[in-house]
Amino acid sequence: MRLLPDRCSIKEKGRDCPNPPSYVVSIVYDSGEYMVGVVCGEHRSHMEARLDSLQHKGDLPNGTMKFVELKNVGTDCVTNYPPDLD
């Protein structure tokens, strides 16, 4: 099961960014928080500018942009053997 995309949400020149995400990006508005994507460190400023533009146009609510840094977690104790799927 994959909960987050494994790549940055930004496209450049029609091509997906191959970098893994570094931040979960959301908009905090009224009493809610709405995830809008994930972005790598290289494209953080690009995402901020894009969201700002969308907010000014009224396509997104004028809430606060929030960037939460992702942390890598590794473990070797979780295995997925076919008999375990029954």
TORLO-326440 format. One record per atom (N, C-alpha, C, O): residue number from 1; residue in one letter; atom name; x, z, y. Coordinates in nm, 3 decimals. Example, Ala and Ser with C-alpha at 12.3 -4.5 7.8 and 13.67 -1.06 7.14 Angstrom:
BEGIN
  seq  type  atom       xx       zz       yy
    1     A     N    1.319    0.780   -0.569
    1     A    CA    1.230    0.780   -0.450
    1     A     C    1.320    0.780   -0.330
    1     A     O    1.424    0.846   -0.332
    2     S     N    1.285    0.708   -0.225
    2     S    CA    1.367    0.714   -0.106
    2     S     C    1.290    0.787    0.003
    2     S     O    1.341    0.804    0.114
END
This chain:
BEGIN
  seq  type  atom       xx       zz       yy
    1     M     N    0.084    0.000   -0.116
    1     M    CA    0.000    0.000    0.000
    1     M     C    0.089    0.000    0.123
    1     M     O    0.182    0.081    0.134
    2     R     N    0.062   -0.088    0.215
    2     R    CA    0.138   -0.098    0.340
    2     R     C    0.046   -0.057    0.454
    2     R     O   -0.062   -0.114    0.470
    3     L     N    0.088    0.041    0.532
    3     L    CA    0.005    0.089    0.641
    3     L     C    0.039    0.024    0.774
    3     L     O   -0.049    0.007    0.858
    4     L     N    0.164   -0.013    0.794
    4     L    CA    0.207   -0.077    0.918
    4     L     C    0.271   -0.212    0.887
    4     L     O    0.324   -0.231    0.777
    5     P     N    0.266   -0.304    0.980
    5     P    CA    0.337   -0.431    0.959
    5     P     C    0.487   -0.405    0.940
    5     P     O    0.541   -0.309    0.993
    6     D     N    0.552   -0.490    0.864
    6     D    CA    0.695   -0.472    0.839
    6     D     C    0.781   -0.546    0.941
    6     D     O    0.903   -0.545    0.931
    7     R     N    0.716   -0.611    1.038
    7     R    CA    0.789   -0.685    1.142
    7     R     C    0.729   -0.658    1.279
    7     R     O    0.614   -0.617    1.292
    8     C     N    0.810   -0.681    1.379
    8     C    CA    0.769   -0.671    1.519
    8     C     C    0.650   -0.763    1.546
    8     C     O    0.642   -0.871    1.487
    9     S     N    0.559   -0.722    1.634
    9     S    CA    0.439   -0.800    1.665
    9     S     C    0.462   -0.916    1.761
    9     S     O    0.372   -0.997    1.783
   10     I     N    0.581   -0.926    1.820
   10     I    CA    0.609   -1.028    1.921
   10     I     C    0.643   -1.162    1.857
   10     I     O    0.712   -1.170    1.755
   11     K     N    0.593   -1.268    1.920
   11     K    CA    0.630   -1.405    1.882
   11     K     C    0.705   -1.466    1.998
   11     K     O    0.667   -1.450    2.114
   12     E     N    0.814   -1.535    1.967
   12     E    CA    0.891   -1.608    2.068
   12     E     C    0.902   -1.753    2.026
   12     E     O    0.944   -1.783    1.915
   13     K     N    0.865   -1.841    2.117
   13     K    CA    0.870   -1.985    2.091
   13     K     C    0.795   -2.021    1.962
   13     K     O    0.839   -2.107    1.885
   14     G     N    0.682   -1.953    1.939
   14     G    CA    0.599   -1.981    1.822
   14     G     C    0.649   -1.921    1.692
   14     G     O    0.589   -1.945    1.587
   15     R     N    0.756   -1.845    1.696
   15     R    CA    0.812   -1.786    1.574
   15     R     C    0.800   -1.634    1.578
   15     R     O    0.822   -1.572    1.682
   16     D     N    0.765   -1.575    1.465
   16     D    CA    0.756   -1.430    1.455
   16     D     C    0.894   -1.368    1.466
   16     D     O    0.992   -1.422    1.415
   17     C     N    0.903   -1.254    1.534
   17     C    CA    1.028   -1.180    1.542
   17     C     C    1.059   -1.125    1.402
   17     C     O    0.971   -1.065    1.340
   18     P     N    1.180   -1.143    1.352
   18     P    CA    1.213   -1.097    1.217
   18     P     C    1.253   -0.949    1.211
   18     P     O    1.273   -0.895    1.102
   19     N     N    1.265   -0.883    1.326
   19     N    CA    1.312   -0.745    1.329
   19     N     C    1.205   -0.647    1.280
   19     N     O    1.086   -0.668    1.302
   20     P     N    1.249   -0.541    1.214
   20     P    CA    1.153   -0.436    1.174
   20     P     C    1.105   -0.361    1.299
   20     P     O    1.176   -0.358    1.400
   21     P     N    0.988   -0.302    1.292
   21     P    CA    0.937   -0.230    1.409
   21     P     C    1.015   -0.101    1.436
   21     P     O    1.061   -0.034    1.343
   22     S     N    1.029   -0.069    1.563
   22     S    CA    1.091    0.057    1.605
   22     S     C    0.989    0.151    1.669
   22     S     O    1.010    0.272    1.675
   23     Y     N    0.878    0.093    1.719
   23     Y    CA    0.777    0.172    1.790
   23     Y     C    0.636    0.130    1.748
   23     Y     O    0.610    0.013    1.723
   24     V     N    0.547    0.228    1.741
   24     V    CA    0.404    0.202    1.731
   24     V     C    0.354    0.205    1.875
   24     V     O    0.382    0.299    1.949
   25     V     N    0.280    0.103    1.915
   25     V    CA    0.234    0.090    2.052
   25     V     C    0.083    0.113    2.056
   25     V     O    0.007    0.054    1.979
   26     S     N    0.041    0.201    2.147
   26     S    CA   -0.101    0.229    2.160
   26     S     C   -0.138    0.245    2.308
   26     S     O   -0.052    0.260    2.394
   27     I     N   -0.268    0.240    2.333
   27     I    CA   -0.322    0.264    2.466
   27     I     C   -0.407    0.391    2.457
   27     I     O   -0.498    0.399    2.375
   28     V     N   -0.377    0.489    2.542
   28     V    CA   -0.456    0.611    2.550
   28     V     C   -0.556    0.591    2.663
   28     V     O   -0.518    0.571    2.779
   29     Y     N   -0.684    0.596    2.628
   29     Y    CA   -0.789    0.568    2.726
   29     Y     C   -0.907    0.660    2.701
   29     Y     O   -0.953    0.675    2.587
   30     D     N   -0.957    0.722    2.806
   30     D    CA   -1.065    0.821    2.794
   30     D     C   -1.027    0.925    2.690
   30     D     O   -0.923    0.990    2.702
   31     S     N   -1.109    0.942    2.588
   31     S    CA   -1.080    1.044    2.487
   31     S     C   -1.022    0.983    2.360
   31     S     O   -1.011    1.052    2.258
   32     G     N   -0.984    0.855    2.364
   32     G    CA   -0.934    0.789    2.243
   32     G     C   -0.796    0.730    2.261
   32     G     O   -0.745    0.716    2.372
   33     E     N   -0.738    0.695    2.148
   33     E    CA   -0.608    0.626    2.146
   33     E     C   -0.622    0.508    2.053
   33     E     O   -0.669    0.522    1.940
   34     Y     N   -0.582    0.390    2.099
   34     Y    CA   -0.604    0.266    2.026
   34     Y     C   -0.471    0.196    2.000
   34     Y     O   -0.401    0.158    2.094
   35     M     N   -0.437    0.179    1.873
   35     M    CA   -0.313    0.111    1.836
   35     M     C   -0.328   -0.037    1.867
   35     M     O   -0.427   -0.100    1.831
   36     V     N   -0.226   -0.093    1.934
   36     V    CA   -0.230   -0.235    1.967
   36     V     C   -0.122   -0.315    1.896
   36     V     O   -0.126   -0.438    1.898
   37     G     N   -0.026   -0.249    1.834
   37     G    CA    0.077   -0.322    1.762
   37     G     C    0.199   -0.237    1.735
   37     G     O    0.203   -0.117    1.763
   38     V     N    0.299   -0.304    1.681
   38     V    CA    0.431   -0.243    1.659
   38     V     C    0.534   -0.336    1.720
   38     V     O    0.512   -0.457    1.728
   39     V     N    0.644   -0.281    1.765
   39     V    CA    0.743   -0.363    1.834
   39     V     C    0.883   -0.310    1.804
   39     V     O    0.903   -0.190    1.783
   40     C     N    0.980   -0.401    1.802
   40     C    CA    1.120   -0.362    1.783
   40     C     C    1.178   -0.316    1.917
   40     C     O    1.118   -0.340    2.022
   41     G     N    1.291   -0.253    1.913
   41     G    CA    1.356   -0.205    2.035
   41     G     C    1.391   -0.317    2.130
   41     G     O    1.386   -0.299    2.252
   42     E     N    1.425   -0.431    2.077
   42     E    CA    1.464   -0.546    2.159
   42     E     C    1.347   -0.600    2.242
   42     E     O    1.368   -0.653    2.351
   43     H     N    1.225   -0.587    2.191
   43     H    CA    1.108   -0.643    2.258
   43     H     C    1.019   -0.539    2.326
   43     H     O    0.908   -0.572    2.368
   44     R     N    1.064   -0.416    2.337
   44     R    CA    0.982   -0.312    2.398
   44     R     C    0.941   -0.348    2.542
   44     R     O    0.824   -0.337    2.578
   45     S     N    1.037   -0.391    2.622
   45     S    CA    1.005   -0.424    2.762
   45     S     C    0.911   -0.545    2.770
   45     S     O    0.827   -0.552    2.859
   46     H     N    0.927   -0.639    2.678
   46     H    CA    0.837   -0.755    2.672
   46     H     C    0.695   -0.709    2.642
   46     H     O    0.599   -0.758    2.703
   47     M     N    0.680   -0.616    2.549
   47     M    CA    0.548   -0.564    2.513
   47     M     C    0.486   -0.488    2.631
   47     M     O    0.367   -0.503    2.658
   48     E     N    0.566   -0.408    2.700
   48     E    CA    0.516   -0.335    2.816
   48     E     C    0.463   -0.433    2.922
   48     E     O    0.355   -0.412    2.978
   49     A     N    0.539   -0.537    2.949
   49     A    CA    0.497   -0.637    3.049
   49     A     C    0.369   -0.708    3.004
   49     A     O    0.280   -0.732    3.086
   50     R     N    0.360   -0.741    2.878
   50     R    CA    0.242   -0.811    2.824
   50     R     C    0.118   -0.722    2.834
   50     R     O    0.012   -0.768    2.876
   51     L     N    0.131   -0.595    2.795
   51     L    CA    0.017   -0.504    2.802
   51     L     C   -0.025   -0.480    2.947
   51     L     O   -0.144   -0.473    2.977
   52     D     N    0.073   -0.468    3.036
   52     D    CA    0.043   -0.450    3.178
   52     D     C   -0.037   -0.569    3.231
   52     D     O   -0.134   -0.552    3.304
   53     S     N    0.004   -0.688    3.193
   53     S    CA   -0.065   -0.810    3.235
   53     S     C   -0.209   -0.812    3.181
   53     S     O   -0.303   -0.845    3.253
   54     L     N   -0.226   -0.776    3.053
   54     L    CA   -0.359   -0.774    2.993
   54     L     C   -0.449   -0.668    3.058
   54     L     O   -0.570   -0.688    3.071
   55     Q     N   -0.389   -0.556    3.097
   55     Q    CA   -0.467   -0.453    3.165
   55     Q     C   -0.511   -0.501    3.303
   55     Q     O   -0.625   -0.477    3.344
   56     H     N   -0.422   -0.567    3.376
   56     H    CA   -0.457   -0.617    3.509
   56     H     C   -0.567   -0.723    3.503
   56     H     O   -0.649   -0.733    3.594
   57     K     N   -0.568   -0.803    3.396
   57     K    CA   -0.671   -0.906    3.378
   57     K     C   -0.804   -0.847    3.331
   57     K     O   -0.908   -0.912    3.339
   58     G     N   -0.800   -0.722    3.283
   58     G    CA   -0.921   -0.659    3.231
   58     G     C   -0.944   -0.683    3.083
   58     G     O   -1.049   -0.648    3.030
   59     D     N   -0.845   -0.744    3.014
   59     D    CA   -0.858   -0.768    2.871
   59     D     C   -0.833   -0.643    2.788
   59     D     O   -0.878   -0.634    2.674
   60     L     N   -0.763   -0.546    2.845
   60     L    CA   -0.739   -0.415    2.782
   60     L     C   -0.778   -0.308    2.882
   60     L     O   -0.769   -0.330    3.003
   61     P     N   -0.823   -0.191    2.832
   61     P    CA   -0.856   -0.083    2.925
   61     P     C   -0.732   -0.035    3.001
   61     P     O   -0.621   -0.042    2.949
   62     N     N   -0.754    0.014    3.123
   62     N    CA   -0.643    0.062    3.206
   62     N     C   -0.602    0.203    3.166
   62     N     O   -0.604    0.295    3.248
   63     G     N   -0.564    0.220    3.043
   63     G    CA   -0.516    0.348    2.994
   63     G     C   -0.365    0.356    3.003
   63     G     O   -0.300    0.268    3.059
   64     T     N   -0.311    0.461    2.947
   64     T    CA   -0.167    0.483    2.945
   64     T     C   -0.106    0.420    2.820
   64     T     O   -0.155    0.443    2.709
   65     M     N    0.000    0.343    2.839
   65     M    CA    0.072    0.285    2.724
   65     M     C    0.154    0.396    2.659
   65     M     O    0.218    0.477    2.727
   66     K     N    0.153    0.397    2.527
   66     K    CA    0.228    0.499    2.454
   66     K     C    0.313    0.429    2.348
   66     K     O    0.263    0.350    2.268
   67     F     N    0.443    0.461    2.348
   67     F    CA    0.536    0.407    2.249
   67     F     C    0.589    0.525    2.167
   67     F     O    0.658    0.612    2.219
   68     V     N    0.556    0.527    2.039
   68     V    CA    0.601    0.633    1.950
   68     V     C    0.707    0.576    1.858
   68     V     O    0.682    0.481    1.784
   69     E     N    0.825    0.635    1.863
   69     E    CA    0.937    0.586    1.782
   69     E     C    0.910    0.612    1.634
   69     E     O    0.871    0.722    1.595
   70     L     N    0.934    0.509    1.553
   70     L    CA    0.921    0.523    1.408
   70     L     C    1.049    0.583    1.352
   70     L     O    1.159    0.556    1.402
   71     K     N    1.034    0.662    1.249
   71     K    CA    1.149    0.721    1.182
   71     K     C    1.150    0.672    1.037
   71     K     O    1.047    0.671    0.970
   72     N     N    1.267    0.631    0.991
   72     N    CA    1.280    0.587    0.853
   72     N     C    1.277    0.707    0.760
   72     N     O    1.338    0.810    0.785
   73     V     N    1.203    0.690    0.651
   73     V    CA    1.195    0.794    0.549
   73     V     C    1.229    0.727    0.417
   73     V     O    1.171    0.624    0.383
   74     G     N    1.321    0.785    0.345
   74     G    CA    1.358    0.729    0.216
   74     G     C    1.347    0.835    0.108
   74     G     O    1.375    0.952    0.130
   75     T     N    1.305    0.791   -0.008
   75     T    CA    1.294    0.882   -0.121
   75     T     C    1.312    0.804   -0.249
   75     T     O    1.280    0.686   -0.256
   76     D     N    1.363    0.870   -0.350
   76     D    CA    1.375    0.806   -0.480
   76     D     C    1.285    0.875   -0.582
   76     D     O    1.294    0.847   -0.701
   77     C     N    1.199    0.965   -0.535
   77     C    CA    1.114    1.039   -0.628
   77     C     C    0.980    0.971   -0.652
   77     C     O    0.906    1.013   -0.741
   78     V     N    0.947    0.869   -0.577
   78     V    CA    0.820    0.800   -0.597
   78     V     C    0.847    0.674   -0.677
   78     V     O    0.925    0.588   -0.636
   79     T     N    0.783    0.665   -0.790
   79     T    CA    0.798    0.547   -0.874
   79     T     C    0.661    0.491   -0.905
   79     T     O    0.560    0.561   -0.896
   80     N     N    0.657    0.366   -0.941
   80     N    CA    0.531    0.300   -0.970
   80     N     C    0.545    0.229   -1.105
   80     N     O    0.587    0.114   -1.112
   81     Y     N    0.510    0.300   -1.210
   81     Y    CA    0.516    0.242   -1.343
   81     Y     C    0.377    0.193   -1.380
   81     Y     O    0.279    0.260   -1.349
   82     P     N    0.365    0.078   -1.447
   82     P    CA    0.233    0.026   -1.486
   82     P     C    0.144    0.126   -1.558
   82     P     O    0.024    0.129   -1.530
   83     P     N    0.196    0.211   -1.650
   83     P    CA    0.108    0.308   -1.716
   83     P     C    0.047    0.409   -1.617
   83     P     O   -0.060    0.463   -1.642
   84     D     N    0.116    0.433   -1.505
   84     D    CA    0.065    0.527   -1.406
   84     D     C   -0.054    0.473   -1.330
   84     D     O   -0.126    0.550   -1.265
   85     L     N   -0.078    0.344   -1.336
   85     L    CA   -0.186    0.282   -1.260
   85     L     C   -0.322    0.298   -1.327
   85     L     O   -0.424    0.269   -1.265
   86     D     N   -0.325    0.342   -1.449
   86     D    CA   -0.453    0.358   -1.521
   86     D     C   -0.536    0.469   -1.469
   86     D     O   -0.646    0.494   -1.520
END
